[in-house]
């Protein structure tokens, strides 16, 4: 919990970028190649939402008033954090998928 609370705007973006690229890389090995372009969007969005809202989920363990207060505070910043962190994860994920397509095209030429 302390780790999640210590994340800043930029450190969260770096974490999402690394996690997204790693998960997309693994999924490119495991799943069919037709799903690669979908992973570029789904993985960073899912990781971003889980990371951003997990603080609110874990912190809002009190009464209903405290829960509503925490959730409303996180709703105010959601667009900025989720949007930026999503882009921070989608760009390296797209690069990973592009590398996989380039490697596939390179093997096809030989």
Helices and strands as residue ranges (DSSP letters): H 2-6, H 9-30, G 33-35, H 36-59, H 64-109
